Amino acid sequence: MNRKYVIIVLVLISSFISCKNQNKTEEKKEVQTEVVKDSLIFPGEKHFKSIRQITFGGDNAEAYWSFDDKQLVFQSNNKKWNVSCDQMFLMNANEVFTDSVAPPMVSTGKGRTTCSYFLPDNKHIIYASTHLGDEKCPETPLRKNGKYIWPVYDTFDIFVADLEGNIVKQLTNEKGYDAEPTVSPKGDKIVFTSTRSGDLELYTMNLDGSDVKQITNELGYDGGAFFSPDGTKIIFRSSRPKTEQEIKEYKDLLAEDLVEPTDMELYICNADGSDLKQLTDLGNANWSPFFHPSGKKILFSSNFEAERGFPFNLYLIDIDGKNLERVTHSETFDAFPVFSNDGKYLAFSSNRNNGGGRDTNLFIAEWQD
């Protein structure tokens, strides 16, 4: 949230976090397979056996695998792909896209989108979009009283689309923010964040939008949730204000559809919200968690070791909060780690190899434990 609205620029400090059928059938795609570059693996990144960069330019984030691991859907604001703000794009897992060749867009090209995810049939995706509120890109405030903020657009709703970009169903239509949907590996439930209760809480629903249940209820932003491989647990990020001043600041920002994402920890619970536990207590921003294929560890992004707000790196931690291990050794930004369903590959976003600029690109690493 960020709405995982999120795409990011350099440090979680920017806002995130994201024309239909633009030449999808007529334009010949120059697809290539990227040669593995060992230089993309930094010293100490022992979990990466090999790595490929699959986008070059713009802010590209939240790449999620199809259930058969053959495709990825992700959000990008690459201006050279003829978009003004985050839209959803589809690619095969072995493809690479540069500024000159855009992948097919699978969102409407209107409003701002965020957080796409495949449905189990591999023929449809879900994502959140503001296009019903306004076809133009909403403004993206970056600061409020000198603090970094994320907008929580109240026009976000969750939609189902086919892989040609046609919306086939609207899953939410409540007043307020509905976004950040992800699907259980079991293929039966969606978890998402909503303000329908007056606070940013987690909810689950069936794939058709029925049987909506609220599963968190403490004051604070709960978002970026993912199911465990067996579908029994949920990991998410949260900012839980404690003091009177923190509570006031949180409520004042939320009243303006804003949140401050600089102080977040990870929480874990059962899929129904029971047995809620705080997983990390590291300070700074701990977010974009994803379960390791074993279901016994969490891979996440954090700047807890940073003195200036960055870099962000990836870390592993056991689901009981023990055995914290640093995975990446970037000097800038690594986030949004997502394992393939077979557990062999990791897609993530990084500022590495961007020539010292601000571009955030997608990478696929061959994972080894």
N, C-alpha and C positions, 0 to 999 in steps of 0.2 A: 504495500500500500504504500501506501505511499500513495498510497493509493495503490499499493504496489503500483500506483498509477505510474509508476516508476519507470522511467528509464533513467540512466544516470549519466552523469558526466564524469567527473573525476572522483570526487569524494562523495560520499552520500550527501554531501553538501549541495549538490544541485538538485533539481527536482527530478523525479523519476518519471521515472516511474513513479504511451503508448500507445490511376484511378481505376477503383474496382475494375477488375478484368483488364488492367492496363496492358494491352498487347499480350495477353497471356497465351493466346493460341497462335497469334500471328508473328510475334517476335521470336526469332530463333535465339535460344539462350546459348551463350558461350559458356558451357559448363566445363570445369576442369577439376582435376583431383590434385589437391595441394601436396607437394612433396614435403615429407617430414623434415622439419628444421630443428636440429638439436639445440640451436641457440635460443629457441623459444622456451626451453626448460632451464630454469635458473638453478644454480647450485643449491643442493639440499632438498630439491623436489623429487624425492625418491619414489613417490607414489605414481609419478608420470613415466611410463615406459616410452611413450612417444607422444607427440602433440601436433595438431594441425590448426592453422588459422583459417577460418571459413568465411569471415567477412572482413572487408577493408574499407573503413570510412563510416562516419556517422556514429550515433550511439545505438548499439545493438545489445539487447539484453533479454533475459528470461526466455531462453530457448528450451522448449520442452519436447520430449521424444514422443513419437507415436507408440502405441502399445506393442507394435511389432518392430520397433527400433529402426524403421526404414526412413522415417522423415522427422523433421523438426519444424515446429512453428515458433516464431519469435517476433518481438516487436522492434521496430527501428524508426528513427526519425531522419534517416539519410536524405538530405535535401536533393541529392542527385538522383534519387529514386522517385522524385516528384511528389514528396509528401511534406506537409508543413509541421506536423507533429506525429507522435507515435502511432503507427499503424501495424497491422499484423501481416507477416510474410511467411511463405511456406517454402521449404527446400528439402531435397533429398539429403540424407546424412553424408553422402560422399561428394557433395557439391561444394563449390566455392564461388562466392559472388563479390565482384568488385564494384567500384563506383559506376562503371560504364554498363554493367549488366545487372538489372534488378530481378530478384526472384518474384514469383507471382504474389500479388497482394490478395489476402483472403479476408480482409475487413472491408468496410464500405468506402474507406477513403475520406469519411466525414467524421467530424468531432475528434476526440482523442480516445485511443483504446489502451487497454492494459491487460496483462495476465491472461494470455490464451493457454489452452490446454486441450489435448486430444481426448476424445471420447473413445470407449473401448472398440468401437467398430472400425476405427482408423479412417473413417470417411467423414467425420464431423469434428469440429472443434467448438469449445466455448470460449468466450472472452467478454470483457466488460468494455462498454463504449458510452460516450456522452452524446452520440449523434442525434438522439431523439430530443435532447434539450436544445442543441444548437449544432448546425452542420459545420460551423467554424471551429477552429482549435480554441479551446478556452485559454485564458491567460494563465501563466505559470509563475506565481510569486515565489521568490527564492529566499526572501528574508522578511522578518517581522520583528521590529524593535532590535535589529542587529542580530537576530537569531535565525538559523537555518530552519526552513519549514517545508512541509509537503502540503499541497492542496488536497482536500478530500472532496472531490466534486460531487454535489448532490444529484447530478444528472447521470451518474454512472448506473447502468443496469447491465445485467448479464444475458448474453444471447448465445444461441446455437447457430452455427453456420456450416455449410458444406465446404468442401475443399475448392469449390469454384468461387467462393466468397458470397454465396447467397444465404441470407439469414432465413432460417427455417422455423425458429421458435424464439420467443422472448421468455426467459426463465424467471425474471424478477420484474416487478412493477410497483414496488413500495416507494413511498416518498423517501428521498435521501440516498445516501451512498450504498451501492451494492456492487462489490468488485472483489478482486483477488480470488477467483474460483480455481480450485484444483480438484482433480478426480482421484478417488481411491484406486489403487492397483487392483482391488477386487472388482472394480467396474460397477459398483452399486451406488456410491454416494459422491456428492460434491460438498466440499467445505468452502465457505466464503466469509467475507467480512461485510458487515452492514451497520448502518446507524439507525435502523428502524426502531430500536429501543431507546434512542436518545444518546447512546454511547457507541463506540466502535467495538462491537462484539463479534464473536465467531458463531456461525450457524452451519448446519448441515441440511441437505435436501437430497431427494432422489434425482436421478438424471433428467427426469421430465419436469423438475421444479416442484414436485409435490412433497408433502411431509416435511415441511420446514421446521427445524428445531434449533433453539438457541442453546449453545453449549458452554459459553463463558458469560460471566455476569459481574465481574469486578471492574471498577472504574479504571479506565486507561485504554490505550489503543492496542487491540489484539488483531494481528494480521499476518499475512504471508504464511499461511498454514499449509502443511502437507501431511498426508497419511503415511504410515509405515508400510513396508512392502506387503504385510499381511492384512493391512486395513484396520488393525485393532487400535492403533495409537495415532495421535496427532502431535506434531511439533509446530510451534509458532513463535513469533517475536511479539514482545509486548513492552509498552512503556506504562508502568503502574505508578502514578503519582502518589506520594505518601504524606508529605507535609501539607499544611494549609496553603502555603504559597504555591507549591507544586500543583495542588489540586485546582487552585484558582487559575493559574496560568494555563493548565490543560483545558479547563472548561471554557475559559475566555477564547482560546484559540479554536476549539471545536465549534464554538458558536459562530465563528467566521469560516467554518469548513476548512480548518487548518490543523496540522499536528506538527510537533517538533520531534524529529527522528534521531536526535543525537544521544539519547540515553535509553537503550533498549536491551532487554535480556531475553533469553530463550526459556520457554515453558513447554512442558510435555504433559499430555493427559490421555485418557482413553478416548476412543472415537465418539463416545457419548458425552464427553466433558468431565467425567468422573476421574478421581485420583489425580487431580491437577497438582503438578510440582514445578518449582522453578529449577531449571537445569543449569543455568549459568549465573554467576554473580561476579562478572569481570569488570564492569564499568564501561563507559563509552557506548558505542553502538554494536550490538551483537544481533545479527539478522540473517536473512536469506538461508534458513536452515533446510537441510534435506537429509533424509535417512540414507545411511550406508546400506548397500544391498543385504547385509546380514541382519538389518533391523536392530542391531545392538549398538550402533554408533550414529552420531549426527555430524555431518559436514556443514560448516557455516562460515560466514564472513564476519570479520571483526576488526576494529581498529583499537582494541583495548591496550595494545602495546605502543600505540602511537602517541606522541606528545603534542602534535600539531593537528590532530584530526585525521591524518592519513600517514602511512598507507593503510589500506584494507587488505588483509590476507585471509586465506582459507585455513580453517582449523578443524580437527576431529576431536570429538569428545564422546565418552561412553554415555548411554542413556541414564546412568545413575550419577552423571556429573563428574566422573573420575577420568583420569588418563588423558588430559588435554594434550594435543599434539599439533604443532604447526605444520601445515601441508605445503603452502606456497611461500615464496620469499620474494615478493614483489616490492618495489619501492613506490608503487602508485596504487593500483586498484585491482583486486580480484574479488568477484562476488557471483551470485546466482548459480551455485553449483547444482547440477542435476544429473544423476546417474541414469544411464540407459537401463531399460527394464531387465536386460540380461546381466547387468552389473559390470560389463567389460569396459564401458567408456563413460567419461565424464564431460558434459558440456558445461562451459562456464564463460563469464564475461570478464574481460581484462583490458587494461590500458597498455599492456606489454606490446612491444613492437609497433607503436603508433608514431614513431619518429619524434617523440617528446611532445606531441600535441595532446588534444583532449579526446580524441576518438576512443570509443569503447567498442571493442570487437568481440566476436564469438570465437571460441576455441574448443576443439574436441581433443581430449587427452585419453590415451590408452591407459587404463587404471591398473595398478598392481598393489596388492596389500603388502 
